[in-house]
Amino acid sequence: MDMGDVLQLQYIVAALVYSAVGVAVFFVSFLLLDLLTPKVSVWRELVEKQNLAFGVFLAGAALGIAI
């Protein structure tokens, strides 16, 4: 098995498409999270108020979505 068999264009394109779909799903999930919490401004909580608990919540949500 040489590298020409492993690195075929169709496999590279498939990996890029699969990665793009994953990033899109991740982004849409965060948009849904933002829409489902209308009373909370993500930017204000993280940057202006420096709310550590909210940051931990978002990190957990990100890990849950990614898995």
The 8 nearest C-alpha neighbors of each residue, nearest first, counted from 0:
[[1, 4, 2, 5, 3, 6, 7, 10],
 [0, 2, 3, 4, 5, 6, 7, 8],
 [1, 3, 5, 4, 6, 0, 7, 8],
 [4, 2, 6, 1, 5, 7, 0, 8],
 [5, 3, 2, 6, 1, 7, 0, 8],
 [4, 6, 2, 3, 7, 1, 0, 10],
 [7, 5, 3, 4, 2, 8, 10, 11],
 [6, 8, 9, 10, 5, 4, 3, 11],
 [7, 9, 11, 10, 12, 6, 13, 5],
 [8, 10, 12, 11, 7, 13, 6, 14],
 [11, 9, 13, 8, 12, 7, 14, 6],
 [10, 12, 8, 14, 13, 9, 15, 7],
 [11, 13, 15, 9, 14, 10, 16, 8],
 [12, 14, 10, 16, 11, 15, 17, 9],
 [13, 15, 17, 11, 12, 16, 18, 10],
 [16, 14, 18, 12, 17, 13, 19, 11],
 [17, 15, 19, 13, 18, 14, 12, 20],
 [16, 18, 14, 20, 15, 19, 13, 21],
 [19, 17, 21, 15, 16, 20, 14, 22],
 [20, 18, 16, 22, 21, 17, 23, 15],
 [19, 21, 23, 17, 18, 22, 24, 16],
 [22, 20, 18, 24, 19, 23, 25, 17],
 [21, 23, 25, 19, 24, 20, 26, 18],
 [24, 22, 20, 26, 25, 21, 19, 27],
 [25, 23, 27, 21, 26, 22, 28, 20],
 [24, 26, 22, 28, 23, 27, 21, 29],
 [25, 27, 23, 29, 28, 24, 22, 30],
 [28, 26, 30, 24, 29, 25, 23, 31],
 [29, 27, 31, 25, 30, 26, 24, 32],
 [28, 30, 32, 26, 31, 27, 33, 25],
 [29, 31, 27, 33, 32, 28, 34, 26],
 [32, 30, 34, 28, 29, 33, 35, 27],
 [31, 33, 29, 35, 30, 34, 28, 36],
 [32, 34, 30, 31, 36, 35, 29, 37],
 [35, 33, 31, 32, 36, 37, 30, 29],
 [34, 36, 32, 33, 37, 31, 30, 38],
 [35, 37, 33, 34, 38, 39, 32, 40],
 [38, 36, 39, 34, 35, 33, 40, 32],
 [37, 39, 36, 40, 35, 34, 33, 41],
 [40, 38, 37, 36, 41, 44, 33, 43],
 [39, 41, 43, 42, 44, 38, 37, 33],
 [40, 42, 44, 43, 39, 45, 33, 46],
 [41, 43, 45, 44, 40, 46, 47, 39],
 [44, 42, 47, 40, 46, 41, 45, 48],
 [43, 45, 48, 41, 50, 42, 46, 49],
 [46, 44, 49, 42, 50, 43, 48, 41],
 [47, 45, 49, 43, 42, 48, 44, 50],
 [46, 48, 43, 49, 44, 45, 42, 50],
 [47, 49, 44, 50, 46, 45, 43, 51],
 [50, 48, 45, 46, 47, 51, 44, 43],
 [49, 51, 48, 45, 53, 44, 52, 54],
 [52, 50, 54, 53, 49, 55, 45, 56],
 [53, 51, 55, 54, 50, 56, 57, 49],
 [52, 54, 56, 55, 51, 50, 57, 44],
 [55, 53, 51, 57, 56, 52, 58, 45],
 [54, 56, 58, 52, 53, 57, 59, 51],
 [57, 55, 53, 59, 54, 58, 60, 52],
 [58, 56, 60, 54, 59, 55, 61, 53],
 [57, 59, 55, 61, 60, 56, 54, 62],
 [60, 58, 62, 56, 57, 61, 63, 55],
 [59, 61, 57, 63, 58, 62, 64, 56],
 [62, 60, 58, 64, 59, 63, 57, 65],
 [61, 63, 65, 59, 60, 64, 66, 58],
 [64, 62, 60, 66, 61, 65, 59, 58],
 [63, 65, 61, 62, 66, 60, 25, 28],
 [66, 64, 62, 63, 61, 25, 21, 60],
 [65, 63, 64, 62, 61, 60, 25, 21]]
